[in-house]
Amino acid sequence: MLKIEKLTKSYGSGKVKAVDHIDFHVKPGEIFGFLGPNGAGKTTTIKMIVGLLKPDEGTIRINDVDNQEDPLEAKRQFSYVPDDHEIFEKLKGMEYLHFMADVYGVGTEERKAAMERYLKLFEMEKAANDPISSYSHGMKQKIVLIGALLHDPQVFILDEPMVGLDPKSSYNLKELMKERCAQGKSVFFSTHVLEVAEKLCDRIAIINKGKIIAQGTMVELKGDAKEKESLEKIFLELTE
Ligand SMILES: Nc1ncnc2c1ncn2[C@@H]1O[C@H](COP(=O)(O)OP(=O)(O)OP(=O)(O)O)[C@@H](O)[C@H]1O
C-alpha cells in the first residue's frame, strides 16, 4: 500500500544526507509508526512521500502508483496532515473544508455526511464558522485532520499528529486510525510519543541519522534489543 525503496535525499549539495537509502512497506490494514530523534530524517521522508520534496534516488509507490511517474494519481491515494499548519488562515473552517472536498472531488452528500461526523467528533461544529486565524494550535490541527479525512483516503499520512491535541481529540484520532485499518486502509505516522507508538502501531520503523536502524512489530523489535522491555528503552538503546 505504501512501498518505499532505496529512498535518499541530501540537502546543501550533498553535505547533509538527511535520508539514506531507506526501505519500508506499509501493508493494507496496518498502522505503521515512524520514530526517530530530532533531525533523524522523518519529515524529509514524509515530504518525499507526499510529493513536496524530490528524492535524489529511490522509489515511492502509494497504492501501487509511483509518485514520481504519476504524481497526480498518487496524490489521490492519500491524505497528508503536516506538522506545521500552513493553511489558509483567512478562510473560515467550513470554507476550508469545502475547498478540500472540492480539490478531491467529494460529492455533496458524501462531504455533508463526513463533515457532520468529523466536526462533531472533534467538537468543531461551532468553530467551523469562525476564521481559521482565530483558532488555537489544536483547533488548526483538528480542522486539517477533518479536511484530510473527507475523501476517505486509502493511505493516511500524518507528521506528529498528536502534538497540540487535547486528550479526548487524541483518543478520537487513535480510534479513527484503528477504524481505518479495520477497513483495510493504511496509516503511516511519525511521532515522538513512544507510548502511543507502542500501543497503537502494528509495526514500527526507527530512523537515525537518515538510516533505518530497526523495523518490525514490537515483538520483533524487542528481539533485537538487549533490554527486552519498553519501546522507550529499545529506542534509547538503538539511537544512543
Ligand atoms: N531545508 C533544509 N535544508 C537543509 N537541511 C535540512 C533541511 N530540512 C532538514 N534538514 C536537515 O536534514 C536532517 C533531517 O531533518 P528532518 O526535518 O527530516 O528530521 P526529523 O526527523 O523530522 O526531525 P524532528 O523530529 O526534529 O522534526 C537534519 O539534519 C536537518 O537539519
Ligand as a Chemical Component Dictionary entry (heavy atoms), coordinates in Angstrom:
data_LIG
# 
_chem_comp.id                   LIG 
_chem_comp.type                 NON-POLYMER 
_chem_comp.pdbx_formal_charge   0 
_chem_comp.three_letter_code    LIG 
# 
loop_
_chem_comp_atom.comp_id 
_chem_comp_atom.atom_id 
_chem_comp_atom.alt_atom_id 
_chem_comp_atom.type_symbol 
_chem_comp_atom.charge 
_chem_comp_atom.model_Cartn_x 
_chem_comp_atom.model_Cartn_y 
_chem_comp_atom.model_Cartn_z 
_chem_comp_atom.pdbx_ordinal 
LIG N1  N1  N 0 15.526 22.561 4.201  1  
LIG C1  C1  C 0 16.608 22.007 4.725  2  
LIG N2  N2  N 0 17.851 22.436 4.384  3  
LIG C2  C2  C 0 18.967 21.863 4.894  4  
LIG N3  N3  N 0 18.940 20.847 5.796  5  
LIG C3  C3  C 0 17.738 20.398 6.186  6  
LIG C4  C4  C 0 16.513 20.946 5.681  7  
LIG N4  N4  N 0 15.472 20.279 6.257  8  
LIG C5  C5  C 0 16.025 19.357 7.072  9  
LIG N5  N5  N 0 17.375 19.434 7.034  10 
LIG C6  C6  C 0 18.314 18.570 7.769  11 
LIG O1  O1  O 0 18.021 17.232 7.413  12 
LIG C7  C7  C 0 18.105 16.389 8.557  13 
LIG C8  C8  C 0 16.762 15.674 8.755  14 
LIG O2  O2  O 0 15.769 16.637 9.124  15 
LIG P1  P1  P 0 14.226 16.264 9.295  16 
LIG O3  O3  O 0 13.486 17.548 9.474  17 
LIG O4  O4  O 0 13.814 15.368 8.197  18 
LIG O5  O5  O 0 14.271 15.444 10.663 19 
LIG P2  P2  P 0 13.092 14.966 11.643 20 
LIG O6  O6  O 0 13.383 13.534 11.960 21 
LIG O7  O7  O 0 11.767 15.259 11.059 22 
LIG O8  O8  O 0 13.360 15.851 12.920 23 
LIG P3  P3  P 0 12.371 16.409 14.091 24 
LIG O9  O9  O 0 11.992 15.230 14.920 25 
LIG O10 O10 O 0 13.266 17.343 14.822 26 
LIG O11 O11 O 0 11.216 17.090 13.420 27 
LIG C9  C9  C 0 18.555 17.265 9.712  28 
LIG O12 O12 O 0 19.964 17.191 9.787  29 
LIG C10 C10 C 0 18.116 18.651 9.276  30 
LIG O13 O13 O 0 18.952 19.637 9.836  31 
# 
loop_
_chem_comp_bond.comp_id 
_chem_comp_bond.atom_id_1 
_chem_comp_bond.atom_id_2 
_chem_comp_bond.value_order 
_chem_comp_bond.pdbx_ordinal 
LIG N1  C1  SING 1  
LIG C1  N2  SING 2  
LIG C1  C4  DOUB 3  
LIG N2  C2  DOUB 4  
LIG C2  N3  SING 5  
LIG N3  C3  DOUB 6  
LIG C3  C4  SING 7  
LIG C3  N5  SING 8  
LIG C4  N4  SING 9  
LIG N4  C5  DOUB 10 
LIG C5  N5  SING 11 
LIG N5  C6  SING 12 
LIG C6  O1  SING 13 
LIG C6  C10 SING 14 
LIG O1  C7  SING 15 
LIG C7  C8  SING 16 
LIG C7  C9  SING 17 
LIG C8  O2  SING 18 
LIG O2  P1  SING 19 
LIG P1  O3  DOUB 20 
LIG P1  O4  SING 21 
LIG P1  O5  SING 22 
LIG O5  P2  SING 23 
LIG P2  O6  DOUB 24 
LIG P2  O7  SING 25 
LIG P2  O8  SING 26 
LIG O8  P3  SING 27 
LIG P3  O9  DOUB 28 
LIG P3  O10 SING 29 
LIG P3  O11 SING 30 
LIG C9  O12 SING 31 
LIG C9  C10 SING 32 
LIG C10 O13 SING 33 
# 
